[in-house]
Amino acid sequence: MKFSVLVAIVPEESEQAAIDAARDLGAGGITLMSARGISNNAKKTFFGLSYDGSQSVLLMVLEKGLSLQVVKAIQKILMPDNQDSNGLVFTLPLEHLAGIDTSQVEKFQQHLRESL
């Protein structure tokens, strides 16, 4: 079984929707981190300081096939009606893995059996 790391950078207000979408598809554990972002087009605010809002970074270890489904689901949240994106989601291949809960591996295996 091959695994991927999924990284989603979403606006804070879209965090729960992204978590729900990932969980509905079979993601187990999700690591959440708070972040701040600066875009190319910084927004001017008080005393010339720029602020683009708070983001949440979601990290997930997923079975490779499941990760593509989660990317597509989060993309729909970030780009409603094909508008400009409000965030970023990508995957990275995972070469070595230790410490994953065996029940989560069993869920991934069940997901693979159901998708065939």
C-alpha positions as CSV (number, residue, x, y, z in Angstrom):
1,M,0.0,0.0,0.0
2,K,1.4,3.4,-1.0
3,F,0.8,6.5,1.1
4,S,0.8,10.3,0.4
5,V,1.0,13.3,2.6
6,L,-1.8,15.7,1.8
7,V,-1.3,19.4,2.7
8,A,-4.2,21.8,2.5
9,I,-3.9,25.5,3.2
10,V,-7.4,26.9,3.7
11,P,-8.9,30.1,5.0
12,E,-9.8,29.8,8.6
13,E,-13.5,30.0,7.8
14,S,-13.2,27.0,5.5
15,E,-11.3,24.8,7.9
16,Q,-14.3,22.8,9.2
17,A,-15.7,22.3,5.7
18,A,-12.3,20.9,4.6
19,I,-12.1,18.6,7.6
20,D,-15.6,17.3,7.1
21,A,-15.0,16.7,3.4
22,A,-11.8,14.7,4.2
23,R,-13.5,12.8,7.0
24,D,-16.5,11.9,4.8
25,L,-14.1,10.3,2.3
26,G,-12.3,8.2,4.9
27,A,-9.5,10.4,6.3
28,G,-8.6,9.5,9.9
29,G,-6.2,11.7,11.8
30,I,-5.7,15.3,10.7
31,T,-3.1,17.6,12.1
32,L,-4.2,21.3,12.2
33,M,-1.9,24.3,12.4
34,S,-2.6,28.0,12.4
35,A,-0.8,30.1,9.8
36,R,-0.7,33.6,8.3
37,G,-0.3,34.2,4.6
38,I,1.0,37.0,2.5
39,S,-0.2,37.0,-1.1
40,N,1.4,38.7,-4.1
41,N,-1.4,41.3,-3.9
42,A,-1.0,42.3,-0.2
43,K,-4.0,44.2,1.2
44,K,-3.3,47.5,2.7
45,T,-4.7,48.0,6.2
46,F,-4.1,50.2,9.2
47,F,-0.9,52.3,9.1
48,G,0.3,50.6,5.9
49,L,0.6,47.2,7.5
50,S,-0.6,44.4,5.3
51,Y,-2.8,41.5,6.4
52,D,-4.3,38.8,4.3
53,G,-6.1,36.8,7.0
54,S,-5.6,33.7,8.9
55,Q,-5.2,30.3,7.3
56,S,-5.3,26.8,8.6
57,V,-2.8,24.1,7.5
58,L,-4.2,20.6,7.4
59,L,-1.8,17.7,7.2
60,M,-3.0,14.2,6.5
61,V,-1.4,10.8,5.8
62,L,-3.6,9.0,3.3
63,E,-3.6,6.0,1.0
64,K,-2.5,7.3,-2.4
65,G,-5.8,6.7,-4.2
66,L,-7.8,8.3,-1.4
67,S,-5.6,11.4,-1.4
68,L,-6.7,12.3,-4.9
69,Q,-10.3,12.1,-3.9
70,V,-9.7,14.4,-0.9
71,V,-7.7,16.9,-3.1
72,K,-10.7,17.1,-5.4
73,A,-13.2,17.6,-2.5
74,I,-11.1,20.3,-0.9
75,Q,-10.6,22.0,-4.3
76,K,-14.4,22.3,-4.6
77,I,-14.4,24.2,-1.2
78,L,-11.5,26.4,-2.2
79,M,-12.8,27.2,-5.7
80,P,-16.6,27.3,-5.6
81,D,-18.1,27.8,-9.0
82,N,-14.6,27.8,-10.6
83,Q,-13.8,31.2,-9.0
84,D,-10.3,32.2,-8.0
85,S,-8.8,29.8,-5.4
86,N,-8.9,30.7,-1.7
87,G,-6.2,28.3,-0.7
88,L,-3.9,25.5,-1.8
89,V,-4.0,21.7,-1.6
90,F,-1.3,19.3,-2.8
91,T,0.1,15.9,-2.0
92,L,3.6,14.6,-1.6
93,P,4.7,10.9,-2.0
94,L,5.6,9.3,1.3
95,E,8.5,6.9,1.2
96,H,8.8,5.8,4.8
97,L,6.1,5.6,7.5
98,A,6.1,4.5,11.1
99,G,3.5,5.0,13.9
100,I,0.3,5.0,11.8
101,D,-2.6,3.4,13.7
102,T,-3.4,-0.1,12.4
103,S,-7.1,0.6,12.4
104,Q,-6.5,3.4,10.0
105,V,-4.6,1.1,7.7
106,E,-7.5,-1.3,7.8
107,K,-9.9,1.5,6.9
108,F,-7.7,2.3,3.9
109,Q,-7.7,-1.4,2.8
110,Q,-11.5,-1.5,3.1
111,H,-11.7,1.7,1.1
112,L,-9.5,0.1,-1.6
113,R,-11.7,-3.0,-1.7
114,E,-14.9,-1.0,-2.1
115,S,-13.5,1.2,-4.9
116,L,-12.5,-1.8,-7.0
